[in-house]
Amino acid sequence: MFFRGDPGFRQYQLFESRCAHGRWQAATSPSFAASPPADEADPAYSADGRRLYFVSTRDDPRPRGEADLDIWQVGKLEDGRWGEPVKLPGPVNSPGSELLPRPQPDGSLVFGSDRQGGLGGSDIYRAWLEGGIWRVENLGEPVNSVHDEYEAEVSRDGRHLIVVADRGDRSHLYPYRRERGAWIAQPRIVPRLEVFQVGPLLSPAGDRLLFAQADGSRSGRVVPAGPGSGSGGLLAAGLRALSAQPKTTSRSFASTCNPGFASTSATVPSASARTLVSIFMASMVSSRSPLATF
């Protein structure tokens, strides 16, 4: 499951594809997807693969550019078909926009939001159910700052966090490590300073990272970083920060399935060679590892 934007990186729509015989099949719109002008993006599977979370403007009557993105979920029926989407209640959703919901193995959600009361323009939040009621907390400093943090990816064991943030020089990747109940900042991941990076996705083992970045007049690239990539950064022993200017190897995921992310819903090529950024990845489908307590 993934989404596409038009050449101006607007008008987001959801698509799905299956990996068959080592190749991605033609992408189609899922049965639950809303029609334009609604925007829908940031799909992510729950740990058991039975629910999909995404953001949508489908119930906001305001025109594009004014409508807010909210978090929705849709479940799989017994026959494998998708059910009807349900909008998550407040305080998960707010009068502001929510982005990139990432469900965790313990049932909580990590997401970005530009709601009131944050440290900056937008922050990273965690939501969880307690006695049937949703609770939400701001992850606080150093994850959030006076700038804009709006996407986050957590490793399956809960020990590593990759945040997408614009802290004054466009969006880049900021890694954190969990130590003694606190998030400790690591050196920034900056494959290319002159372009932005988005859509981080850790492999199930946590030893590789996929992300998308602008690539000139071409469609954006999906860049694998890890052992053998030349980045020297993401190793099985634990997530280690990439150097300030790593020589990251990139390759197209346009037709072949990525065995290193075999249990993920990975990416499929953009419909337009002019699209600024590649499609984003959905989260891991299955996991047995408990999430460390935030």
N, C-alpha and C positions, 0 to 999 in steps of 0.2 A: 504494500500500500504506500502511495506517495502522492505528492501534489505537483501541479505545474502552474506556472505563471505565464502571462503573455510577454511579448518582447519588452514591454516597459516594466516587467516584474509587478504586474497587477493582475487582477482577475484570477484568483487562485481556484483551482478545481482539483478534486480528488480522483485518483485513478488506482487501479489494481492490476497486477500481473502475476503470473505463476512461473516458477522455474521448472521447465520440463526438458529433459535430455540435455541438461547443461546450458540451456539458453533461456533468456527471458522471452515470454510470449507477448503477443500484441496486447497493449494496455487497453482496458475498458473502464468506463465509469461504474462504480459500485451501485447497487440497486438503491441504497439509502441516500446517495448524494443529491444535494440540492442543485437546481438549475441556476445558471446566471440570471440576474446579476449578483446572487449570493456568492460570497467568498468562503472557501473552505480549505483548510490547510492543516499541517502538523499532525498527521496520523501517528498513533502509537498503540501497539497491542499491550494488553494486560499480560502478566506473567504466565497465565494459563492459556493464553491465546484465544479465549472465548469472548473478550470484549475489546473494542477499539475506541480509543479516545481521539478527539480531533477538535479543532476550533472552527467556528462558523458564524456568519452574520445572518443566517437564514431567517431568524425571527425579528430582525431589526429592520423596520420599514424605511429607515433613512437611506439616502443615496450613498454609493460607494465613496469612501473617503471620510464619511461621517459615521457610518455604522460601526459598532463595536464587535470585536470577535469574542465569543464566549466558548466555554468548554462543553462539549457534548460527548455522550458515549452511546455506542450501539453494540448489541450482543448478537452472538451467533445462535440460531435456532437449532433444534435437534437434527433437522435435516441438512444443516450446514449453510442454509441461507441466512442472510442478514435480517435482523428484526427492524423495529422502528427506533430511530434515534431519540434519546432523551437528554434534555439540557440539565446539567448539574445545577443545583440550587446555590443561593448565597450561603455562606460567604465565599464559596469557591469562585463563583462568578461575581462580578462587581459592575458598577456603572462604567468602569474603564474597560480596557481590552485585556484579554488573557491570551497567552501564547505558549506553544510547545508543551502541552501536558505530557509528562512522562510518568506512567504508572510504575510503582515499585513493587517488589515481591511481597511486601507486607500489606499491600492494598492502599498505601498512601499515594499521593500525587505530588510531583515537583513541577512547577510551571513558572512562567514569567507573567508579570502584570504591571500595568501603569496606573493602578488604583491609587487613590489618595492615601496619605499616611506613610508612604515609603521613604527610603533614605534619599532616593534620586528620582529621575524621570520614570524609570521602571525598575523593578526589583525581582528577585527570585523568591518564591514562596513554596511552602510545603503544606498540603492539606491532608487530613485523615478523618476517618469516621470514628466517633466515640459515643457509644450508647445511641447509635442511630442519628447522631447530629454531626455535621461537618465542622471541623475546627481548622483554622488556618493560622500559620505563623510565618513571619518574615525571617529568612535565614540570617539576616543581620550582617554586620561586618565580620570578616573582610570580604565575604562573598558579594555583598552589596556595597554600593558606594554612592556618592553624590551624583554619579553619572548614570548611565543606562545599562542595566543587566537584564536580558530578556529571554535567554535560552539556557537550559542546563541539562546535562547528561550525567547520571550517577552510575557507577559501576555496580555490578550485581551484588558484590559483597559490601557495598556501601562505604568503601574506603577511599574512593576517588571521585572527584567531581570536575566536570569540564563546563565552564560558563562562557557563553558568548556575551561580550560586553563592548559597548562603545564608550571608551574612557577618554575621548578627546581627539582620537586620530583614526576613526572608523572602527568597525567591529572586528575583534580578534578573539582568540581562544585563550582562556585563563584557567589553568588547572589548579586544583586544591587537593590536599591529602588530609584524611581524617586521623587525628591523633589526640588521644585522651579527651574525647568528646568535643573537639573543636576542629574547624576547618583551617588548615594551614596553607597559605598561598605558596605556589611553586612558580618558577620562571615562566613567563608568558610564552605561548606557542605562536610563533609568527613566521609561517612559511614565506609569506610575501607581505611586506609592510604596505605596499602601494595599493593593495586590493583588500576587500573584506573577506572574512571567513564566517560560515554559518553552518547549522545543521550537524553538530557533533554526534557521533555514534560510536560507542565502545563495542568491541567484539565481545562475545559471551565470556571469553577467558580474561578480558580486560587487558590484553597485551597488544591490541591494535586499535587505531582510531580512524574512523572515516569522517571527512568533513567536506563541505562544498565551498568553492571560492570562485570569484569572477575570473574570467579567462578571455579578456579582450572581446573581439567581435564574435568569437565562438560561443557555444553554449558553455556554461560553467563546468568546471572539473570536479569530479569526486576523487578525493586524494586519500589513498591509504598510507598511514604512517605507522611504522613498526619494524620488527625484525626483517631485514632484507630490503627495506625501503630506502636506506641511506639516511634516514632521519636520526638514527642512533638514539631514539627516545623512548619507545614504548616496549617494554620487555616483560616476559612472563613473571619475573620476580616482583613486579609491581610497576605502576605507572610512574615513569620518570620523565621529567619535563624535557621537551625538545629544546635544542639550542636556539639561540636568538635568531639565527638564520640557517635552518637546516636545509639540506639538499634533498627535499622530499621528492620521492618518485611518484609520479601520477600515471594512471592508466584508465582508459575508458571502461565503464561498466555498461556500455550501450547494448551489448548482446549476450555476453557470457555471464553466468551466475558466479558470485564470489564465494568460493568454498570456505574462506576464512570467516565469513559471516553467514554460514549455512543455516543457522537457526534464527536468522533475522528476516524481516521483510525488507529486502534491500532495494536498491534504486534501479530505475529504468530511464532511458534517455529522454531528454526534453523533446517536445514536439517541434520546437523551433530552434534553428541554429543561432538565432539572434537572442535567445533568452539569456539574461545576464548570469543566472546562477543555475546549477544543476538541481534536480529534484532532491528533496530531503528524504532521509531514511526513516522508516518506522522502527520502533524499539524491539527488543528481544521478545521472542514468542514464548519461550519456556525457561523456567529457572527453578532450582531447588534450594538455592542459597538464601539464607535469611538476610534481610537488609539491616545493617548496623543502625542502632538507634541514633537519631539526629539530636 
